[in-house]
C-alpha cells in the first residue's frame, strides 16, 4: 500500500524544477531555482582578491552565504541583525563545500567567488535547492571568464546537485516538501557530483534508528533524483 503524497507525486518523483537564469542584472552569475513551492535566489559575485591565507597559493577561493527572508515561511520570522543563526552557518558551510567540489580553485587565479543563496519561499529542501541552483550560477559566472580567456575551461571540474530523501509513513520518498519532512522518521540530504561521487550525506533518524537496507534504499533514491537534476542543469548550461 502506497501513501498518497500531498501533491500526488510518486514516491520516486521529484517536484517540478525550474531554473530562471540571469534573474538579477548585476551579479556575475544569477539563477532563481524553484523546486515545487521552494524558491531560492542564487547570486555569484567575483572579486579579484583572495583571503590572506590563500595569497601564497596562487589559487582562488569560493565561499557561500545562506539566508531566509522573513516571510519565506507561513509565519514571519524576525530579520536577523548581527550574528547569523547556527542553522544558517551550517547550511552555508554545506553549500560552500559542495560547490568547492565542482571548481578547481588552483585554476581560478587570485579570485574569490561569493555565492549568496537567499530563500524567497520555503517548502522543504531549501539547502538542497540552494546547492543545485548555485552550481548553475557558478558555472554561468565562470563561463564568462572562460569566454574571455581569463581562466581555463578545466576550472569547472564536474557539476554538483543535491536532493532530500526520507522515510514517511514507512515508505521511502524523494524530494520531501515541508509537511513530509516534518513527518519523516528518517531524513537524508545527499550531495553528488556529475561523476557519481558523493560530496556529503547528512542523515538523521527521528525516534527509531534505521537499518542498512533503508540507508541503501534512500541513497539509491537520491542517486535517481540527482541524475535528473544534473540533466536539467546541463540543458541550461549547454
Long-range contacts (C-beta under 8 A, 24 or more apart in sequence): 2-171, 3-168, 3-169, 3-170, 3-171, 3-173, 5-173, 5-180, 6-177, 6-179, 6-180, 7-36, 7-177, 11-171, 11-172, 11-173, 11-174, 11-221, 12-174, 12-221, 12-224, 12-225, 13-174, 13-175, 14-163, 14-174, 14-175, 14-225, 14-228, 14-229, 15-125, 15-175, 15-177, 17-132, 17-229, 17-232, 19-133, 19-136, 19-232, 19-233, 19-236, 21-136, 21-140, 21-236, 22-140, 27-137, 27-141, 28-140, 28-141, 28-144, 29-136, 29-137, 29-138, 29-139, 29-140, 29-141, 29-142, 29-144, 30-137, 30-140, 31-133, 31-134, 31-136, 31-137, 31-140, 32-120, 32-133, 33-129, 33-130, 33-132, 33-133, 33-136, 34-129, 35-125, 35-128, 35-129, 35-132, 35-175, 36-123, 36-124, 36-125, 36-175, 36-177, 37-121, 37-123, 37-177, 38-119, 38-121, 38-122, 38-123, 38-124, 38-125, 38-126, 38-129, 38-177, 39-119, 39-120, 39-121, 40-117, 40-118, 40-119, 40-120, 40-126, 40-129, 40-130, 40-133, 41-116, 41-117, 41-118, 41-120, 42-115, 42-116, 42-117, 42-130, 42-133, 42-134, 42-136, 42-137, 43-115, 43-116, 43-118, 43-137, 44-113, 44-114, 44-115, 44-116, 44-134, 44-137, 44-138, 44-140, 44-141, 45-113, 45-114, 45-116, 46-111, 46-112, 46-113, 46-141, 46-145, 47-111, 47-112, 47-114, 48-110, 48-111, 49-110, 49-111, 49-112, 50-110, 50-111, 50-112, 51-112, 55-110, 57-106, 58-106, 58-109, 58-110, 59-105, 59-106, 59-107, 59-108, 59-109, 59-110, 60-105, 60-108, 60-109, 60-110, 60-111, 60-112, 60-113, 61-105, 61-108, 61-111, 61-112, 61-113, 62-96, 62-99, 62-100, 62-103, 62-105, 62-108, 62-112, 62-113, 62-114, 62-115, 62-138, 63-96, 63-112, 63-113, 63-114, 63-115, 64-92, 64-93, 64-95, 64-96, 64-99, 64-114, 64-115, 64-116, 64-117, 64-134, 65-92, 65-114, 65-115, 65-116, 65-117, 66-91, 66-92, 66-95, 66-117, 66-118, 66-119, 66-127, 66-130, 67-116, 67-117, 67-118, 67-119, 68-118, 68-119, 68-122, 68-126, 69-118, 69-119, 69-120, 72-119, 72-120, 72-121, 72-122, 73-122, 91-126, 91-127, 91-130, 92-117, 94-127, 94-131, 94-189, 94-191, 94-200, 94-202, 95-127, 95-130, 95-131, 95-134, 97-199, 97-200, 98-131, 98-135, 98-160, 98-162, 98-191, 98-199, 98-200, 99-131, 99-134, 99-135, 99-138, 99-160, 101-157, 101-158, 101-160, 101-191, 101-193, 101-199, 102-135, 102-138, 102-139, 102-156, 102-157, 102-158, 102-159, 102-160, 102-193, 103-138, 103-142, 103-155, 103-156, 103-157, 104-154, 104-155, 104-156, 104-157, 107-151, 107-152, 107-154, 107-155, 108-151, 108-155, 109-150, 109-151, 113-138, 113-141, 113-142, 122-178, 123-177, 123-178, 124-164, 124-176, 124-177, 124-178, 124-179, 124-180, 124-181, 125-163, 125-164, 125-175, 125-176, 125-177, 125-181, 127-162, 127-189, 128-162, 128-163, 128-164, 128-189, 128-190, 128-191, 129-162, 131-160, 131-161, 131-162, 131-191, 132-160, 132-161, 132-162, 132-163, 132-229, 132-233, 135-159, 135-160, 135-161, 135-233, 136-233, 136-236, 136-237, 139-233, 139-237, 140-237, 143-237, 157-193, 158-193, 158-194, 158-195, 159-193, 159-194, 159-230, 159-233, 159-234, 159-237, 160-191, 160-192, 160-193, 160-194, 160-199, 161-191, 161-192, 161-194, 161-226, 161-229, 161-230, 161-233, 162-189, 162-190, 162-191, 162-192, 162-226, 162-229, 163-189, 163-190, 163-222, 163-225, 163-226, 163-229, 164-188, 164-189, 164-190, 165-190, 165-218, 165-219, 165-221, 165-222, 165-225, 166-218, 167-210, 167-214, 167-218, 172-214, 172-217, 172-218, 172-221, 173-221, 174-221, 174-222, 174-224, 174-225, 175-225, 185-210, 186-210, 186-214, 186-218, 188-218, 188-219, 188-222, 190-218, 190-219, 190-222, 190-223, 190-226, 192-222, 192-223, 192-226, 194-230, 196-223
